[in-house]
Amino acid sequence: MATRALEDFGRRIWRQALRNGLRASRFLLTSLKREIRSNEFVQIAVCAVIGSVVGVSVTIISNLVQLLHKLDFAISGNGRLSTGIGIDHARILIVPAIGGLILGVLALATQRFARGDIVDPIEANALYGGRMSLLDSLRLTASTIISNAAGASLGMEAGYTQLGSGLFSAIASYFSLRRSDRRIFVTAGSAAAIAAAFNAPLAGTFYGYELILGSYAPGAIAPVTVAAVCGTLSERFLGETEPLVTLSGSAPIHMATYVLFGVMGVLAAGIGVLAMTTVTATERTLKGWGIPDWLRPCVGGFAISAIAYFDPQVLGSGHGGIQYHFAVSWALLPLVLLLVAKLLASAISVGSGFRGGLFSSSLFLGCVFGGVFARIVSYFDPSLGVQYPAFLLVGMGSVAAAIIGAPFTMVFLVLESTLDFPMTIGVLVSVIASATIVRLTFGYSFSTWRFHVRGLTLRGAYDVGWLADLSVARLMRSDPKVAPTSMPLRSLRAKYPPGSAKLVFGVAPDGHYAGWIDMAFAHDPQLDDAVDAGVVADLVQQPDVFLLPSENIRTALARFEEGQCEALPVLSARADPRIVGYVTEAYALRRYTQELERRSSAEAGQRNLFSLGQTPPG
């Protein structure tokens, strides 16, 4: 009995200790969440830790993909796939199609579990306040690995940034961070991924600013930069760090050569637009042939094999091919053929459903374009031949800026790869020309062009999702003043005496909206003679101008401008136009202005003054 009593006592003590431990853990977790949410210094520290995790992940995936390339294509030696050296040509004929088939079958198998399109970092920041699914991000990263391992003419950067931003978004959601902070965390994830992938922290940082965040917000500088630096350092700690290109030396660049770099920027803009539209044309062609979605990657794989059999350098992202062309100079005709082949292979890869991005592929396209341009101008001035590496670098930056839409990212990528300032200035000249021409004539980067094709009117990662959150349903009042259209005017005047209402909404006998009535006009003395004979139906106006609960505030303001009235009714649906409320223009403008000011303050970092216990100036 004594033994049993001691055992019972011990169990009670253990349960109590466990309950106390769980209670203490919940308290600590709640305190940690509160601290992370309110303290920017802690957020920066979290970005440093998770940025390092992203850098490690990128390094592991990169090594895995290179190993799969060696196994899949029987590559001899230590060469990369895109160099086209030491590859078994028999494997070229079958591996892309097999990889496409595997990708398609996996996509078909996961359709019943998938919840729609995978949200990428740009879309997440633009529409969803930085919310991403980590499971979907892992799924896309796996699909990108399969695609790249099969030799698709795409880069791994889409998988890297999806993984990095998905991880950061999951951390931000777990700690219930504010919308603006979640967007910064998503930006930091992509910045860390690109920085680790190219061993270039500045390029990664500006990739985050230009593409993922859409602005250079002061509050984002520290967390994004710290994540990029830590991602790069962790990659350098784990593996052999090598820049994108290695130059043995560079010749002085004359002032007249910068003019040629500007011309390259103009031509690069055309190549960028051609590449983006070719992707869409390929996708529409395959759809027009009636090929099932899951089979398109396999068909695209056969097409890639047909191109790669004659020019293996179109396979893969192009990292190895870039370094190869800095070491080996080709003649003009082979370079032209490679430029066309790579452009077609990349378009087929994206259009047929392979997963990946055009970041590395656009760099390789630009490298080859630079070689073509250098060969052409060297025919007219042989002394320009010593500038061949400079033309390659300028071509890389200008074509990539035209396609990706991140000019300063490309400038810093070249600077960090070469440490050559005069050459970087040449890249800057060309990049500004190509990016400006594409923006003013075409209006899209590759990512925003893909959104446009899907029907999303996004021109960048600027936060427009809050417009959808600020819906008419949240703005409306549910006590509209209504009057049946059959009501006599005398009764209308009696029910709503002067000063009690500016607008009254007419309702037809079936309960549907019939138009609005200006009560100042209804009380006009000139109508006194008709007050006994007239009815509400005689005074209603604009029955076709109204709002729906699902519409956003921008639509509401445009509708006020269209109707030129102070208030509009909110109807339940177009098919069932019953009045459920109303919105005034003054209140909509006030809420819109308040939201803009709040978001401008968040981007400027003013909320951090409150978190530090300070009072904002003014």
C-alpha angles and dihedrals in degrees: 000000000000091000092051091048090052091049091050090048091050092050091050091050090048093049091048091048090049092049091048091049093050090047091051091047091052090048092050092046092050090048091048092050091050091048095048092046094051104032120070093193090061090048090054090051090051089051089053093053097043091042088059090050090052091050091052091048092050091050093050093048092046092053090045092053092049089050091050090050091055092048097042098045099028091236112191121218124359097307125131124243096247093057087073090219124130096005122146104239092206089061090051089063096055113021099072092049093046091048090049091050092051090048093049095047092049090049090050092049094050096046094094091052097041117096097210134288118355110252112230124207095264093050091043092055094042100046111012106039093249097310113147134164112244091202091053090047092054089048092053092046090053090049090050091052091051092047095048093044089054091057100256110169093246139097132248093235093099090057093045095051093042091053094044096046092041091054093047091046091052090052091048092049092047091055092042095237121184120269093255091049092049089054090051091049091052088050091050091053093055092043092054091048096051092042091054094043093054101026086239118121096179092051090048092049094051091044086060093048098044102039111018104034099024094216144053095247112181091223091059098052099085101040095042095045093045091050091050093048093047091047090053094046093050090050091050091048093054104042148013106292115220130169123240090257135014118213123197090201143319134233122230113273115230122217092246090058090064088064088058089050088056090052089051089055091056092050092043090058089059092049091050094052091045091052093051095046092045089058091055092045091052092049093050092047093054091047090049091055089060095238111161115251094243092052098048096084089055092051089046089051091058090050091050090049091053090055097039094050089070097032113022093182090082089072119099131000099311102244094126093040092057093055090043093058091050088056100038125043117213128200122256101260097051089048092052091049091048091049091054093042094050092047091051094044092051092047091049091048094054096036095051094052106263112147122239144081138268097232097102093029091055090050090053091045089052092048091054091044089053089053091051092049092047092052092050097049090043089063088063097037114020091189088073089068091088088061092062095117090049091054090050092052093045090049091051094052098042098047093043091049090050093051103034097035097224108114101171090046089062093045093053091043090059092043093052092044097049107018084215111136099187090052091047090055088055090051090049091054093051095041093052090050095049097042093047094049093049092047094049098041107028100019099206142085118213094268095046090044089057089051089051091052089052090052098255114134096216123140095177146332094295109139106258095143091091088067089064090046090053093065131168088251089063094045102046130097116224099214104079119174107237138178131189114249089235094058113116116244091241090058090047090053091048094049094047109030120192113296096018096094138007096198132023123190119229119226123201121225090263091056095254123135113267104179141283129285124218102223093199087061092043089059094045109131089225087072094055092099091054098041094102097045099038128086135197091262088068092062105040118118138193101006089176096058111086144116134247125218093241096054119102131237095261090057089047093053091048090050091052089052090050096048097039091215135125098234137021131200122244112224125202093234141331090252092048106033100190119147113249098165146320141245127213121218093228093056093045091052092047093051091045092051093046092051092048091050092048093051093044089053091049092051091048089054095241093137088067089068088063092047089056092049095250130132118239114244118260 
